[in-house]
Amino acid sequence: MPDYKEYFIIAAEPDQLYKALTTETTLLLWTGAPAHMQEQPDTEFSLWDGDIVGRNVAFEPGKMITQHWYFGEENPESIVTIKLHPHKQGTSMEVRQINIPEEAYEDIVDGWRNVYVASLRDFYEE
C-alpha cells in the first residue's frame, strides 16, 4: 500500500491552524460542511459531512495531529499525521498518510491538494 507525504504553506500561525483542524465550529467554517471532532485521543471524527471518517490517535497542541482514517474493515489502518511547523509565511503543514489503498491513492492525493488544503488556504487568504 502506498504512502503519501507533502508540505503545504498556509497563511496562518501554527496555533490558529491547529484550532482550525481540531475545533468543530472552525471546521464547519472552512469546510462548509458538518463536522464532528473532539481534541481527545480514541474519539471518532467525521469531516465533510462524513466523507472522511476515522479515529483520533494523538494530539500535540499547536504542533501535531495523528488520526486513523477508515477505508473499510479489510484494509490495514491508514494513519494520517499532520505536523505544523512555523514558517515565515505562516505555517508549513506536513501531511503524511500511510497505508493508502491502491485504488484510492490518486483520489486521496487529489483530495489533500485540491479540497483539504485548498479549503484551508481559501479560508485564511480571504
Residue pairs with C-beta under 8 A, 6 or more apart in sequence:
1 75
1 76
1 78
1 98
1 99
1 100
1 101
1 102
2 100
2 102
2 105
3 96
3 97
3 98
3 99
3 100
4 95
4 96
4 97
4 100
4 105
4 108
4 109
4 112
5 94
5 95
5 96
5 97
6 94
6 95
6 112
6 113
7 92
7 93
7 94
7 95
8 92
8 93
8 95
8 117
8 120
8 121
9 87
9 89
9 90
9 91
9 92
9 93
10 17
10 90
10 91
10 93
10 117
10 120
10 121
10 124
11 89
11 90
11 121
11 124
11 125
12 20
12 90
12 91
12 120
12 124
13 86
13 90
13 91
14 62
14 63
14 84
14 85
14 86
14 91
15 61
15 62
16 124
17 84
17 90
17 91
17 93
17 120
17 124
18 61
18 62
18 63
18 65
18 84
19 26
20 26
20 27
20 29
20 30
20 120
20 123
21 27
21 65
21 82
22 37
22 39
22 59
22 65
23 37
23 39
24 35
24 36
24 37
27 35
27 37
27 47
28 34
28 35
29 123
30 119
30 120
30 122
30 123
31 47
31 48
31 119
32 119
33 47
33 48
33 49
33 51
34 46
34 49
35 45
35 46
35 47
35 48
35 49
36 44
36 45
36 46
37 45
37 46
37 47
37 56
38 45
38 56
39 56
39 59
39 61
40 56
40 59
41 56
41 57
41 58
41 59
42 55
42 56
42 57
43 55
43 56
44 53
44 54
44 55
44 56
45 53
45 54
45 55
45 56
45 67
46 52
46 53
47 53
48 115
52 69
53 69
53 70
54 67
54 68
54 69
54 70
54 80
55 67
55 68
55 70
56 65
56 66
56 67
57 66
57 67
57 68
57 79
58 64
58 65
58 66
59 65
59 66
62 84
63 83
63 84
64 81
64 82
64 83
64 84
65 80
65 81
65 82
66 79
66 80
66 81
66 82
67 79
67 80
67 81
68 77
68 78
68 79
68 80
69 78
69 79
69 80
69 97
70 78
71 78
71 100
71 101
71 104
72 101
75 99
75 101
76 99
77 99
78 97
78 98
78 99
78 100
78 101
79 97
79 98
79 99
80 95
80 96
80 97
81 94
81 95
81 96
81 97
82 93
82 94
82 95
82 96
83 93
83 94
83 96
84 91
84 92
84 93
84 94
85 91
85 92
85 93
85 94
86 92
90 124
93 117
93 120
95 112
95 117
97 108
97 112
100 108
